[in-house]
Amino acid sequence: MSIATSTHPTVDAEAAQTRGQIHLGVFFQGVNFSTVWNAAESGSQTEFESFRRLIQTAERGLFSAFFLGEGLRLREHLGAIHALDVVGRPDAGIQLAALAAVTHRIGLVATQNTTFHEPTALAHRLGTLDLLSEGRAAWNIVTTDNAWTGENFRRGGYLDHADRYTHAEYVVNTVKALWDSYPADAPADSPDAAAWSAPGTAESVVTADRYTSVAAVSRVPRSAQEHPVLFQAGDSPEGRDFAARNADVIFSTHSAFEAATDFAADIRHRTEAAGRPADDLKIFPGQEFILADTEAEARDKARWVRESQVTPQTALAFLEQTWGRSLGEFDPEGPLPDIPSVAEQTSETRGTGFHGHRAAEQIASWRALSEEKGLSIRQLVIHLTSGRGFVGSYSGVADELLRYAEAGVVDGFNVTPYLVPSGLDDIVNGLIPELQERGIYPTEYRGETLREHLGLRRPLTRRHLA
């Protein structure tokens, strides 16, 4: 399978061999304010048809993976459910199981939390998805330690912040041990076999840490890719080291070329320090693409996207999280509020991007920036939230991505579409043919599993085996 090519001259085959390949994944966010949910061309954020159309478009474009987030509690704003943005999403595991039936090669990435999910349940849920999708499942490993999220669970916010990665590593190691405990070739492959599964094939896993104890046997054999692919997105030093020890792919927010270069150097150093080859951990920055036939058209489209993402009401709500009070009496097209904040530090109830800021310091920096650049409230919020994104013509953005491929600073990008379900159409129909002509994008899926397509080695716990 390949995407129809453009009129751009075909690159020299020998030159193409010296370039890296750019993979693409898609992030169906569900909880965010970057999705323009109220546009006329926008579809449902929860109906299966939106998920189906988006993932099948991605697979037509040879995307490596379809990534679903996980929200363990509805976001709140000033003590009430936050209603301006998209605030809820269906369960990732159930959605991906349904989507496995209408796709063939694209990877299926479920965000699953190590704090509030039991290792045995995680191993079974993800192992089942991997088995039923014939080796296309992946786990995006996330941690949570706040009591606000924990109120939805029996244990509550029981996890000390310092222990979040320690416990996550225990959970990941336990899950991998459970996957390893039931060999893929255990079930009978002939009707003449004496038993469906050889006696003693599945081994018991007994382990414990400060928070959890496990004595279990896996209930499903492994898939063709042995383990689901492991994704991780922690950006703190602890998070990067955790990924270097455990993950196959790391998401990042460092998509600008210089930042991506520095991030790649750091990750490869940490990966080698963890005893792995430097290229063992693939790097996928998150990115938004705003594309058109010409640069001018793309700039006009980007202006519409930004103004649609940041409505006057959204702009005020953005600031209210830091001020800690309603700002409805202020004009979003006017200057920043001239009143002090009520909150000392922002809470976690609007998500990690809004969490843990010292309010007075944050407001002072925003006020200086808005005065320097002459920005209104809404213009400031647009400025603060528009840091990532390739904006340009199909050929211009392809040339920009060629720079990344030749430098080898990323292995791919995780695309955040601003429209659902049509947000990948421009990429698949216009950009990917340009990338293929430059020799930096796949023209077919490599193998049948996600691990094969991404060019990953065997799981870490399986490499010692013949």
Secondary structure, 3 states (H helix, E strand, C coil): CCCCCCCCCCCCHHHHHCCCCCEEEEEECCCECCCCCCCCCCCCCCCHHHHHHHHHHHHHCCCCEEEECCCCCCCEECCEECCCCECCCCCHHHHHHHHHCCCCCCEEEEEEECCCCCHHHHHHHHHHHHHHCCCCEEEEEECCCCHHHHCCCCCCCCCCHHHHHHHHHHHHHHHHHHHHCCCCCCECCCCCCCCCECCCCCCCEEEECCCCEEEECCCCCCCCCCCCEEEECCCCHHHHHHHHHHCCEEEECCCCHHHHHHHHHHHHHHHHHCCCCCCCCEEEEEECEEEECCHHHHHHHHHHHHHHHCCHHHHHHHHHHHHCCCCCCCCCCCCCCCCCCCCCECCCCCCHHHCCCEHHHHHHHHHHHHHHHCCCHHHHHHHHCCCCCEEEEHHHHHHHHHHHHHHCCCCEEEECCCCCCCCCHHHHHHHHHHHHHCCCCCCCCCCCCHHHHCCCCCCHHHCCCC
